[in-house]
Amino acid sequence: MANIRAWFDGLKEKGHIKDAGYPLDSAGGVVVGEDRTIFDGPYAEAKDVIGGFTLVEAKDLAEAFEIAKTCPILDVGKSVEVRPTRAFSHTE
């Protein structure tokens, strides 16, 4: 945890952290389909399980990947997913 805290502190000093985000709790579920069925989750067997998020500012996707490659969680066999955000408009 000390390595992760130091990594976050370094990103913050460089101005990359826009929102430190939050780890996600195991409670919750998924609402599906027109009948709005609620399924519990998350599911350990799911392909994509998200443990939390952090919003990072980078000049482009390449820089975002370079930042992600420095994450200490990779040293213990975990992964970091990089996704760009896009502007949301209520008129879309």
C-alpha distances in whole Angstrom, upper triangle without the diagonal:
4,5,5,6,9,10,11,12,14,15,16,18,20,21,20,18,21,19,15,16,15,13,17,18,20,23,25,28,30,33,36,39,42,42,39,38,34,32,29,26,24,25,23,26,26,25,23,20,18,15,15,16,16,19,19,23,24,28,28,26,26,24,22,21,21,18,17,17,15,12,9,9,13,12,11,15,14,16,16,19,21,24,26,27,31,33,34,38,39,42,41
4,5,5,6,9,10,10,12,14,15,16,18,20,19,18,21,19,16,18,17,16,20,21,23,26,29,31,33,37,39,42,45,46,42,41,38,36,33,30,27,29,27,29,29,28,26,24,21,18,18,18,17,20,20,23,24,27,28,27,27,24,22,22,21,18,17,18,14,12,10,11,14,13,14,17,16,18,18,21,23,25,27,28,32,34,35,39,41,44,43
4,5,5,6,9,10,11,12,14,15,17,19,17,16,20,19,16,17,17,17,20,22,24,27,29,31,33,36,38,42,45,45,42,41,38,36,33,30,27,28,26,28,28,27,25,23,20,18,17,17,16,19,18,21,21,25,25,24,23,21,19,19,17,15,14,14,11,9,6,9,11,10,12,15,14,16,15,19,20,23,25,27,30,33,34,38,40,43,41
4,5,5,6,9,10,11,12,14,15,17,15,13,17,15,12,14,14,13,17,19,21,24,26,28,30,33,35,38,41,42,38,38,34,33,30,27,24,25,24,26,25,24,22,20,17,14,13,14,12,15,15,18,19,23,23,22,22,19,17,17,16,13,12,13,10,7,6,7,10,11,12,14,13,13,13,16,17,20,22,23,27,29,31,34,36,39,38
4,5,5,6,9,10,10,12,14,15,14,13,16,14,11,13,13,14,17,20,22,25,27,29,31,34,36,40,42,43,39,39,36,34,31,28,26,28,26,29,28,27,24,22,19,16,15,14,13,15,15,18,20,23,24,23,23,21,19,19,18,15,14,16,13,10,10,11,14,14,15,18,16,17,16,19,19,22,23,24,28,29,31,34,36,39,38
4,5,5,6,9,10,10,12,14,14,13,16,16,13,16,17,17,21,23,26,29,30,33,34,37,39,42,45,46,42,42,39,37,35,32,29,31,29,31,31,29,27,25,22,19,18,17,15,17,16,18,19,22,23,23,22,19,18,19,17,14,14,15,11,10,9,12,15,14,16,19,18,18,17,20,20,23,24,25,29,30,32,36,38,41,40
4,5,5,6,9,10,11,13,11,11,14,14,12,14,16,16,20,22,25,28,29,31,32,35,37,40,43,44,40,40,37,36,33,30,27,29,27,29,28,27,24,22,20,17,16,15,12,14,13,15,16,19,20,19,19,16,14,15,13,10,10,11,8,7,7,10,12,13,15,17,15,15,14,16,16,19,21,22,25,28,30,33,36,38,37
4,5,5,6,9,10,11,9,8,11,11,8,11,13,14,17,20,23,26,27,29,30,33,35,38,41,42,38,38,35,34,32,29,26,28,27,29,28,26,23,22,18,16,14,12,10,11,10,13,14,18,19,19,19,16,14,15,14,11,11,13,10,9,10,12,14,15,17,19,17,16,14,16,16,18,19,20,23,25,27,30,33,35,34
4,5,5,6,9,10,10,9,12,12,10,14,15,17,21,23,26,29,30,32,33,36,38,41,44,45,41,41,38,37,35,32,30,32,30,33,31,30,27,25,22,20,17,16,13,14,13,14,16,19,21,21,21,18,16,18,17,13,14,16,13,12,13,15,17,18,20,22,20,20,18,20,19,21,22,22,26,27,29,32,35,37,37
4,5,5,6,9,9,9,13,14,12,16,18,19,23,26,29,31,32,34,35,38,40,43,45,46,43,43,40,39,37,34,31,33,32,34,32,31,28,26,23,21,19,17,14,15,12,13,14,17,19,19,19,15,15,16,14,11,13,14,11,11,12,15,17,17,20,22,20,19,17,19,18,21,21,22,25,27,29,33,35,38,37
4,5,5,6,5,6,10,11,10,14,16,18,21,24,27,29,30,32,32,35,37,39,42,43,40,40,38,37,35,32,29,31,30,32,30,29,25,24,21,19,17,14,11,11,9,10,11,14,16,16,16,12,11,13,12,8,11,13,10,10,12,15,16,18,20,21,19,18,15,17,15,17,17,19,22,23,26,29,32,34,33
4,5,5,6,5,8,10,9,13,15,18,21,24,27,29,30,32,33,35,37,40,42,43,40,40,38,37,35,32,30,32,32,34,32,30,27,26,22,20,18,15,11,11,9,10,12,15,18,18,19,15,14,17,15,12,14,16,14,13,15,17,19,21,23,24,22,21,18,19,18,19,19,19,22,23,25,28,31,34,33
4,5,8,8,11,13,13,17,19,21,25,28,31,33,34,36,36,39,41,44,46,47,44,44,41,41,39,36,34,36,35,37,35,34,30,29,26,24,21,19,15,15,12,12,14,16,19,20,20,16,16,18,17,13,16,18,15,15,17,20,21,22,25,26,24,23,21,22,20,22,21,22,25,26,28,31,34,36,36
4,6,8,11,14,14,17,20,22,26,29,32,34,34,36,36,39,40,43,45,47,43,44,42,41,39,36,34,36,35,37,35,33,30,29,25,24,21,19,15,14,11,10,11,13,15,17,17,13,13,16,14,11,14,16,14,15,17,20,21,22,25,26,24,22,19,21,18,20,19,20,22,24,27,30,33,35,34
4,6,8,11,12,15,18,21,24,27,30,32,32,34,34,36,38,40,42,44,41,42,39,39,37,35,32,35,34,36,34,32,29,28,24,23,20,17,13,11,9,8,9,11,14,16,17,13,13,16,15,12,15,17,16,16,19,21,22,24,26,27,25,23,19,20,18,18,17,17,20,20,23,26,29,31,31
4,6,9,10,13,16,19,21,25,28,30,30,31,31,33,35,37,40,41,38,39,36,36,34,32,29,31,31,33,30,28,25,24,21,20,17,14,10,8,5,5,7,10,12,13,14,10,9,13,12,9,11,14,13,13,16,18,19,21,23,24,21,19,16,16,14,15,14,15,17,18,21,24,27,30,29
4,6,6,9,13,15,18,22,25,26,27,28,29,31,33,35,37,39,35,36,34,33,32,29,27,29,29,31,28,27,24,22,19,18,14,11,8,6,5,6,9,13,14,15,16,13,11,14,14,11,12,15,14,13,16,17,19,21,22,23,20,19,15,16,14,15,14,14,17,18,20,24,26,29,28
4,7,9,13,16,18,21,25,26,25,27,27,29,31,33,35,37,33,34,32,32,31,28,26,29,29,31,29,27,24,23,19,18,15,11,8,5,5,6,10,13,15,15,18,15,13,16,17,14,15,18,17,16,19,20,21,24,25,26,23,20,17,17,15,14,13,12,14,15,17,20,23,25,25
4,5,9,12,15,18,21,22,22,24,24,26,29,31,33,34,31,32,29,29,27,25,23,26,27,29,26,25,22,20,16,16,12,9,6,5,7,9,13,16,17,17,20,17,14,17,18,15,15,19,18,16,18,18,21,23,24,24,21,19,16,16,15,14,14,13,15,16,17,20,22,25,25
4,7,10,13,16,19,21,21,23,24,26,29,32,34,35,31,32,29,28,26,24,22,25,25,27,25,24,21,19,15,13,10,7,5,6,8,11,14,18,19,19,20,18,15,17,18,14,14,17,16,14,16,15,18,20,21,22,18,17,14,15,15,15,16,15,18,19,20,24,25,29,28
4,7,9,13,16,17,17,19,20,23,25,28,31,31,28,28,25,25,23,20,19,21,22,24,22,22,18,16,12,11,7,5,4,7,10,13,16,20,20,19,21,19,16,18,19,16,15,18,18,15,17,16,18,21,21,21,18,17,14,14,14,14,15,14,17,18,19,22,24,27,26
4,6,9,13,14,15,17,19,21,24,27,30,30,27,26,23,23,20,18,16,19,19,22,20,21,17,15,11,9,6,6,7,10,13,17,19,23,23,22,24,22,19,20,22,18,17,20,19,16,17,15,18,21,20,20,17,16,15,15,16,16,18,17,20,21,21,24,26,29,28
4,7,10,12,13,16,18,21,23,27,30,30,26,25,22,21,18,15,13,16,16,19,18,18,15,12,9,6,4,7,9,12,15,19,21,25,25,23,25,23,20,20,22,19,17,19,19,15,16,14,17,19,17,18,14,14,13,14,16,17,19,19,22,24,24,27,28,31,30
4,7,8,9,12,14,17,20,23,26,26,22,22,18,17,14,12,10,13,14,17,15,17,13,10,7,5,5,8,11,14,17,21,23,27,26,24,26,25,22,22,24,22,19,22,22,18,19,16,19,21,19,19,16,16,15,15,17,17,20,19,22,23,23,26,27,30,29
4,5,8,11,14,17,20,24,26,26,22,21,17,16,13,10,9,12,13,17,16,18,15,12,10,8,9,12,15,18,21,25,27,31,30,28,30,29,25,26,28,25,22,25,25,21,21,18,21,23,21,21,18,18,18,18,21,21,23,23,25,27,26,29,29,32,31
4,7,9,12,16,18,22,25,24,21,19,15,13,10,7,6,9,10,14,13,16,14,10,10,9,11,14,18,21,24,27,30,33,32,30,32,31,27,27,29,27,24,26,27,23,23,19,22,24,21,21,18,18,19,19,22,22,25,24,27,29,28,30,31,34,32
4,7,11,14,17,20,23,22,18,16,13,11,8,7,8,11,13,16,15,18,16,13,13,12,13,16,20,22,26,29,31,35,34,32,34,33,30,30,32,30,27,29,30,26,26,23,25,27,25,24,21,22,22,22,24,24,26,25,28,29,27,30,29,33,31
4,7,10,13,17,19,18,15,13,10,9,6,6,7,11,14,16,15,17,15,13,13,13,14,16,20,22,25,28,31,34,33,31,33,33,29,29,32,30,27,30,30,27,28,24,26,29,27,26,22,22,22,21,23,23,25,23,25,26,25,27,26,29,28
4,7,10,13,16,15,12,10,7,5,4,5,7,9,13,15,13,16,14,12,13,14,15,17,21,23,26,29,31,34,33,30,33,33,29,30,33,31,28,30,32,28,29,26,27,30,28,26,23,23,22,21,23,22,24,23,25,26,24,26,26,28,27
4,6,10,13,12,9,8,6,5,6,7,8,11,14,15,13,15,14,13,13,16,16,18,21,23,26,29,31,33,32,29,32,33,29,29,32,31,28,30,32,29,30,27,28,31,29,27,24,23,23,21,22,21,23,22,23,24,22,24,23,26,24
4,7,9,9,6,6,5,6,9,10,12,14,18,18,16,18,17,16,17,19,19,21,24,25,28,31,33,35,33,31,34,35,31,31,35,33,31,33,35,32,33,30,31,34,33,31,27,26,26,23,25,23,24,23,23,24,22,23,22,24,22
4,7,7,5,5,6,8,11,12,14,15,18,18,16,18,17,17,18,21,22,23,26,27,30,32,34,36,34,31,34,35,32,32,35,34,32,34,36,33,35,32,32,36,34,32,28,27,26,24,25,23,25,23,24,25,22,24,22,24,22
4,5,5,7,9,11,15,16,17,18,22,21,19,20,20,20,21,24,25,26,29,29,32,34,35,37,35,33,36,37,34,34,38,37,34,37,39,36,38,35,35,39,37,35,32,30,29,26,27,25,26,25,25,26,23,24,22,23,21
4,5,8,11,14,17,19,21,22,25,25,22,24,23,24,25,28,28,28,31,31,34,36,38,39,37,35,38,40,36,37,41,40,37,40,42,40,41,38,39,42,41,38,35,33,32,30,30,28,29,27,26,27,24,24,22,23,21
4,6,9,12,16,18,20,21,25,25,22,25,24,24,25,28,28,29,32,33,36,38,40,42,40,38,41,42,38,39,42,41,39,41,43,41,42,39,40,43,41,39,36,34,34,31,32,30,31,29,29,29,26,27,24,26,24
4,6,10,13,15,17,19,22,23,20,23,22,22,22,25,25,26,29,29,33,35,37,39,37,35,38,39,36,36,40,38,36,38,40,37,39,36,37,40,38,36,33,32,31,28,30,27,28,27,27,27,24,25,23,24,23
4,6,10,13,15,16,20,20,18,21,20,20,21,24,24,26,29,30,34,36,38,40,38,36,39,40,36,36,40,38,36,38,40,37,38,35,36,39,36,35,32,31,30,28,30,28,30,28,29,29,26,27,26,28,26
4,7,10,12,14,17,18,17,19,19,18,19,20,21,23,27,28,31,34,36,39,37,35,38,38,34,35,38,36,33,36,37,34,35,32,33,36,34,32,29,28,28,26,28,26,28,27,28,29,26,27,26,28,27
4,6,9,10,14,15,13,17,16,15,17,18,20,22,26,28,31,34,36,38,36,34,36,37,33,33,36,35,32,34,36,32,33,30,31,33,31,29,26,26,26,25,27,26,28,27,28,29,27,29,28,30,29
4,7,8,12,13,13,16,15,14,15,16,18,21,24,26,30,33,35,38,36,33,36,36,32,32,35,33,30,32,34,30,31,27,29,31,28,27,24,24,24,24,26,25,28,27,29,30,28,30,29,32,30
3,5,9,10,10,13,12,10,12,13,15,18,21,24,27,30,32,35,33,31,33,33,29,29,32,30,27,29,30,27,27,24,25,27,25,23,20,20,21,20,23,23,25,25,27,29,27,30,29,32,30
4,7,9,8,11,10,7,9,10,12,15,19,22,25,28,30,33,31,28,30,30,27,26,29,27,24,26,27,24,24,21,22,24,22,20,17,17,18,17,20,20,23,23,26,27,26,29,29,32,30
4,5,5,9,9,8,10,12,15,18,22,24,27,30,31,34,32,29,31,32,28,27,30,28,25,26,28,25,25,21,22,24,21,19,17,17,19,18,21,22,25,25,28,30,29,32,32,34,32
4,5,8,9,7,10,11,15,18,21,24,27,30,31,34,32,29,30,31,27,26,28,27,23,25,26,23,23,19,19,21,18,16,14,15,17,17,21,22,25,26,29,31,31,34,34,37,34
4,6,9,9,12,14,17,20,24,26,28,31,32,35,32,29,30,31,28,26,29,28,24,25,27,24,24,21,20,23,20,17,16,16,18,18,21,22,26,27,29,32,31,34,35,37,34
4,6,6,10,13,15,18,21,23,25,28,29,32,29,26,28,29,25,24,27,26,22,24,26,23,24,20,20,22,20,17,15,15,16,15,18,19,22,23,26,28,28,31,31,33,31
4,6,10,13,15,17,20,22,24,26,27,29,27,23,24,26,23,21,24,24,20,21,23,21,22,19,18,21,19,16,14,12,14,13,16,16,20,21,24,27,27,30,31,33,30
4,6,10,12,13,16,18,20,23,24,26,24,21,22,23,20,19,22,21,17,19,21,19,20,17,16,20,18,15,12,11,11,10,13,13,17,18,21,24,24,27,28,30,27
4,6,9,11,15,17,20,23,24,27,25,22,24,24,20,19,22,21,17,19,21,18,19,15,16,19,17,15,11,11,11,11,14,15,18,19,22,24,24,28,29,31,28
4,6,8,11,14,16,20,21,24,23,20,22,22,18,18,20,19,15,18,19,16,17,14,15,18,16,15,11,10,10,9,12,13,16,16,19,22,22,25,26,29,27
4,7,11,14,16,20,22,25,24,21,23,22,19,18,20,18,15,17,18,14,15,12,14,16,15,14,10,10,10,11,14,15,18,18,22,24,24,27,29,31,30
4,7,10,13,17,19,22,22,20,22,21,17,17,19,17,14,17,17,14,15,12,15,18,16,16,13,12,10,11,12,13,16,16,19,21,21,25,26,29,27
4,7,10,13,15,19,18,17,19,18,14,15,17,14,12,15,16,13,15,13,15,18,18,18,14,12,10,9,10,11,12,12,16,18,19,22,24,27,25
4,6,10,12,16,16,15,17,15,12,14,15,12,11,14,14,12,14,13,15,18,19,19,15,14,10,10,10,11,12,12,15,17,18,22,24,27,25
4,7,10,13,14,13,15,14,10,13,15,12,12,15,15,14,17,16,18,21,22,22,18,16,12,12,10,10,9,9,12,14,16,19,21,24,23
4,6,10,11,11,13,10,8,11,12,9,10,13,13,12,16,16,17,20,22,22,19,16,12,12,10,10,9,10,13,15,17,21,24,26,25
4,7,9,10,12,9,8,11,12,10,12,15,15,15,19,19,20,23,25,25,22,19,15,14,11,11,10,10,12,14,17,20,23,25,24
4,5,7,8,6,5,9,10,8,11,13,14,15,19,20,20,22,25,24,22,19,15,14,11,11,10,11,13,15,19,22,25,27,25
4,7,8,6,8,11,11,11,14,16,16,18,22,23,23,25,28,27,25,22,18,17,13,13,11,13,14,16,19,22,26,27,25
4,5,5,6,9,10,11,13,15,16,18,21,22,21,24,27,26,23,20,17,15,11,11,9,11,13,15,19,22,25,26,24
4,5,5,6,9,10,10,12,15,16,20,20,19,22,24,23,20,17,14,12,8,8,7,10,12,16,19,22,25,26,24
4,5,5,6,9,10,11,13,15,19,19,18,21,23,22,20,17,14,13,10,11,11,14,16,19,23,26,29,30,28
4,5,5,6,9,10,11,13,17,18,17,20,23,22,20,17,14,13,10,12,11,14,17,19,23,26,29,31,29
4,5,5,6,9,10,11,15,16,15,18,20,20,17,14,11,10,7,9,9,12,15,18,21,24,27,29,27
4,5,5,6,9,10,14,14,13,16,18,17,15,12,9,9,7,9,11,14,17,20,23,27,30,31,29
4,5,5,7,9,13,14,13,15,18,18,16,14,11,12,10,13,14,17,20,23,26,29,33,34,32
4,5,6,7,11,12,12,14,17,17,15,13,10,11,10,12,13,16,19,22,25,28,31,33,31
4,5,5,9,10,9,12,14,14,12,9,6,8,7,11,13,15,19,22,24,28,31,33,31
4,6,8,10,8,10,13,13,12,9,8,10,10,14,16,19,22,25,28,32,34,36,34
4,6,9,8,10,13,13,13,11,10,13,13,16,18,21,24,27,29,33,36,38,36
4,5,6,8,10,11,10,9,8,11,12,15,17,20,23,26,28,32,34,37,35
4,5,5,8,10,9,10,10,14,15,19,21,23,27,30,31,35,38,40,38
4,5,6,7,6,7,8,12,14,17,20,22,26,29,30,34,36,39,37
4,5,5,5,6,7,11,13,17,20,23,26,29,31,35,37,39,37
4,6,7,9,11,15,17,21,24,26,30,33,35,38,41,43,41
4,6,9,12,15,18,22,25,27,31,34,35,39,41,43,41
4,7,10,13,16,20,23,26,29,33,34,38,40,42,39
4,7,10,14,17,20,22,26,29,30,34,36,38,36
4,7,10,13,17,19,23,26,27,31,33,35,33
4,7,10,13,16,19,22,24,28,30,32,30
4,7,10,13,16,19,21,25,27,29,26
4,7,10,13,17,19,22,25,27,24
4,7,10,13,15,19,21,23,20
4,7,10,13,16,19,21,18
4,7,9,13,16,17,15
4,6,10,13,14,12
4,7,10,11,10
4,7,9,8
4,5,5
4,6
4
